[in-house]
Amino acid sequence: MLEPLTDATLPSADDSSAVAWLQTLLVSAQARGASDLHFEPYEHSYRVRLRIDGQLQPVAAPPASLKERIASRIKVLARLDIAEKRLPQDGHFRLELQPGQASDLRVSTLPTLFGEKIVIRLLPTDHSRVQLEALGLEPLQLQQLVDAIRRPQGMLLVTGPTGSGKTVTLYSCLQQLNRPEVNIASVEDPCEIRLEGINQVHLHEKAGLSYASVLRAFLRQDPDILMVGEIRDPATADIALKAAQTGHLVLSTLHTLDAPGALTRLQHMGVPPYQLAASISLVVAQRLVRQLCPHCRQPQQLHPAQWLAAGLPEAQASARPQAWQAVGCARCHQGYRGRTGIFQLMPIDSSLQDAMLQQAASHQLQALARQAGMDSLRHAGLRKVLQGDTTLQEVLHATTD
């Protein structure tokens, strides 16, 4: 928890005090590695929470009577309409949270029963966090991903639920591809990470700037590589897949539970099977799990039945492999420090292409992919447990099979 607010640091009737309090909170949140700040008004209280390593943690908060002043300050920074309190608003701003380094922050407001709930997202400024080697891919998976993005054309799809790290994976790929001799363009909703050398477009549906319309414009801009934040509708899918067939490398995301599900999702959007088979080169499914703190983790002995229930093969489970548990120390958050990805990669080979042409179901595609060596997210997570990177509880929480 942050240090409790004292009379000297609590915002007062003087707005400058609220400004100083908010600045202190933002600096502290960034230092602790928070990704989001939640400001939540209730009838008799005002709750402030930080999301650290995917978990929300409450911090000392000011009285509920100050919620309006704090909300107004945030809305001024984000250039939002202070008078509008009945409708949600979205904005962003830049602020110097560290000397000489401006940070990008995204703001979302939501009218609730007792005032406006506000969420501030702290966008990554450290480009070392968007390197392929830092994602948590295993050596073979990393090579498969690098092989896919080195192709001159085709589509790479990254799937997973909201908050599973898909955007960071795509930007890690773009960082690898970002060279003076190639033209890279991306369209996102919103642009979360700024990268020099990439032409980024922020979606604006109300103004007619949709994924489909931006993609059409991109194709008249002599592109080599295109990134589409998300394939949401048949029009976007059609243009993106055609671009992947006509000499462009296309990177995008979908919301599906696993890699094979991405193919059936596109089929349900009405994408012709021949177009899928000819366009997609690799599908990546991913989840994020908290990493154990290396300074305080402790060995944990699990019963073979626990390993078997989690999906570990019987031969390995019977050997009672070493596991680790979270403890907690001054260097971490509840025994964890940072997050890492667990991945399922499905390269599209000739057998999968034939199955797509025959409109095979998701379970049939999955069976073929596993015959070719594709692993499940659960098994990829179990390997992280055996390596001492995370706990079995984290993997069971993040995966279903």
N, C-alpha and C positions, 0 to 999 in steps of 0.2 A: 504494500500500500504506500501511496505517497505520504509525506509528512502531513499531519493534521493542520488545517488552516487555523491560524491564530487571528486575534483581533487586528493585528497589524497587516496581515496579508489578505483577509477577507475583503471582497468588494464592498464599498460603502456607497453612500449617496453620491459620492464623487465618482463620475464615470471613469476617471483616470485610474482609479483603484481596480475597477472591473477589467480594464485593459491590461493592467499589469498582472492581475491574477490569471487571465486567459493566456497571456504570453508565457507565464511561468508553467502553467499546466501543459501547454503545447511543447515547450522545450523538454520538460520532464517526460512526457509521453514518447517523444522521439528518442530520447536517451534510453528509455526502457524497451525500445523496439516495438512499440504499439503500432498497429495498422489502422485502428479506428478509435475515435472518441465518441461516446454516446452521452448526450445531455437530455435527461428525461424528467419532465415536470409532472408532479403528482399534487394532490390536493394540499397536503401538509409537508411535503418534502421535495427535494430536488436532487435526483440521483445522477452521478457522473461515473461512467465506467470506461475502462480501456480494454480493447481487445489485444491481448498479447499471446502470441503463438496459437491463435485461433480460439482462445478462451477469454470470456468477458470477466474483468476483475473490477470491483468497485473501488473508488478512491474517495478521499475526503472531499465533501462537496459543500458549497455555500447554502445559505437558507433559501427556502422556496420563494421568498419575497424578492429575490434578486434574479429570478429566471428571465424576466422581461429585459432587464438591462444586459444580461449576458447574451441572450438571443439577438438583441439589436446589434450588439457589437459584432457578433459573428456574421450577421446579415450585411452589415456595412462593409466588412472586409471582403465578402463574397459578391458584392454589388447586387444584392437582392433587394426586392421591394420591402422596405421595413413595414409599410402600412398593410401589406397583404398577409393576413394571418389565417385565412380560410382555405387556402389552396397550397399544395406542396410546391416547393421551389427547389431548383438545383443551381449551383454555382461553384466557383472555384476562386482561389487566390494564391498568391505567393507571399511567403513571409520568411524573414531571416531568423531561423531558429538556432543556427550555429554561425559563429562569426565568419563573414565572407561567403556563406553558402545559403542560397535561397532554397526553400522547400516548397513543393507544390502540394496544395491541400484542396480536396473536393468536399463540397458541402451539400447536404440534402436536408430539407426541412419537411416536417409532417405535422399538420394540425391534429392535436389530440384533445381529450376531454379537458385537461387542465393547462393547456398551453402548447407551444410548438416543441416537438421532439426534434433535436438536431443531431445529425451524425456527421462528423468530420473524418474523412479518410486521409491519412498521411501517405502520400504516394512515394514510391522508392526514388531516392536520389543517388544511391550508391550503385553504380553500374556493375560492380563486382557481383551483385546479387542476380544479374541477368546474364550469367555465363553458363554455357551448357554443362561444364564440368561441376558446377555448384548445385545442380538440380537434384542430384541423388540417383541418377541413372546408373545401372550396372554397366560394366565395360561393353558387353555385347549389345545392350540396348543403346548405349551411346553411339556405337559404331553404326547400328541400323538407322538411327536418327540422322547422323551426319551423312550417311550414304543417300538418304532420301532428299535432304535439302541441297545436296550437291548436284542433283539432277537438273537439267536445264528447264524441264517442264514437269507438270504433274501437280497433284494436290496432297498436302499434308493436313490431316484433320486431328485436332486434339479435343478429347471429350472428357466430361466429368461434371459434377454438380458445381453450383456457384461456390466460389471460395476454394477451389481445389488447385489453384495455381496455373490454370491454362494460359492466362495472359503472359505470365512470366516465362513460361516455356516458349511461347511464340516469340517473345522479344529476345530470348536467348538465341533462338534460331536466326532472327534478323541481325542481331549483333554479330553473329558468326558470318553472315552473308554481306554485311555492310562494307562495301568497297567502292572506291571512286568510279570504277568502270561499270557499275550496275545502277539502274534506276529502280528504287524501292518506294512503293507507296502503300499506305495503310489507311483504313477507315475503321473507326472504333466508336463505341458509345459507353463511356467517354474515352478519350486518350489518357491513359493512366501513367505511361512512362514516356518521357521525352528523350529521343535519341537523335543526335546530330547526324545528318546525312540521309534521313528518312522523311519523305513527304507525308505528314500525318494530317488526316482530315477528321474533324469532330462531327459526328452525326447530328443532324438537326431536322427531325422529322416534320415539325410544324412548318419549316421553311421549304419543305420538299426535298431536303437533303437526306435521302434514305440510302441504305446499303446498295440497293440496286442502281439508283441514279448515280451514286458516286462511282460504283464499279464501271458503269458505262463511260463516265468521264475519264476514269483511269485508263481505259483501253485506248483512248485517243491521245494519251500522254506518253506514248512510247515506253511502256513499263517493261521491266524484266521480272520483277518479283512483286507480288501483291499480297497484302495481309488484310483479311476481312475479319473484323472482331467476332462476328457470330453469323452463322447461316440460320436465319429465322423463318424464311418463307421461300416458296417455290421460285419466285423471280430471282432472288439473290443466289439460290442454289444453281439455277440454270446458267446465269452469267458467269459465276465463279468456276463451274465445271467446264464450261466452254472455253474460258480463258486458260484453264489447265491443259486443255487439249490443243491449244493453238500457240504453243511456244512460251507459255508463262509458268513460273513456279507460283503456286497459290497456297497460302497458309490460312487456316481458319479453325473455328471451334464449333462444337455442337454440345447440347446437353443430353447425354445418354449415360447409362450406367456402366457400359463397358465398350470395348472397341468394336466387336461385331454389331452391337446395337446401332452404331453410327450409320452403317450401310442400310439397315432396314429402315431407319428414320428417314434417310434420304429417299428411299423407295416410296415411303408413305407420303412424301412431299410431291410425288409424281415424277421424280427424275427417272428417265428411261434406263433400264438395266445396262444397255450398251454404253451409255454415257458414264455410268459409275465405273464399269470395268475398264474403260479406256482412260479415265482421269485420275483416280485415286491411287497413290503409290504407298502410303503408310497411314495407319490410324493409331493414335496414341491415347490410351485411357490413363487417368492419373488421379491420385488422392494425396492429401498432405497429412502427415502425422508429426506429432511433437518429438523432437530429439531429446534423448536423455542427456542431462548435464554430466560431462565426463569427470567433474570434480567431486560429485557426491553420490553417483549411482552406486548401488550395492547389488551383489549377486542374489539371485532368487531361484530357488529350486521348485520347479513345477512338476506335478504328477503327470505320468505318461498319458493319463486320460484327458488331461487338459490340452496337451499337445494334439492328441488324436481328434478331439472335438473341434480344435481350431483348423484342422486339415493337414497337419504334418504327417507324412507317411509313417506307417507303423514301425518300420525299422529304425527311423530316426527318433521317434517318440520313445521307444523302449530304451534307447541309450541315455535318456534323461539329459538332453543338452542343456547347456548353461543359459539361463535367462537373467535379466536385470530388472531392478525396480527403481522407481523414482523416490528420492528422499527429500531433497531441498536444502539449499544453502544460500549464502549471501550473493553468489554469482549467478543464480538462476531463478526461475519462477516455478515453484512447487515441484522441483526436481527436473524440470525441462528447460532447455535453452535452444530456441530456434525451432524451425520445422524443416523436414525433408520430404521429398516426393517418393511415392511408390508408383510404379509404372507397369502398364501392360501394352506391349507393342505388337501390332499386327501388320506385317508387310503384306502387300497384295501380290500373291504369286498367281501362276496360271490356273491352279486348281480353284482358287477363290474367284478369279475372274469368270471361269466357266460356271461356277455356282451362282454368281450374280446374274449372269445372262439367263440362267434358268429360274431366276427370282426365288432362290432358296431362302428359307426362313432363318431367323437369327441363330437358333440352336444348331442348324446345319452348318452355317458359316463358322460358328464357334468350334464345332467338332473338327472341321477341316483345318482351321487355324491352329488348333491344339496339336493335331497330327503333324503340322509343319513346325512345331516347336513353340508356339505362343503359350505363355504362362498366364495364370490368373492373377488378379490383383492381390488376392489373399496370400498366395504362395510367394509373391514378390515381397509382401509385407513381412511374412514369416522369416524370410532371409534377413531382413533388417533387424528382426528380433534376435536371431541367432548371432548376428554381427555385433550386438550390443548397442545399436543405434537408437532403438526405441523399445517400448514395452509391448507385451502381448495384448494388453488392454487397449492400447492405442490402435493397433492393427484390427482388432475385432470391432472396434467402434467405427473404423473408416471403411471396412470392406464387408461384403456379404457372402462371398464364396471362397 
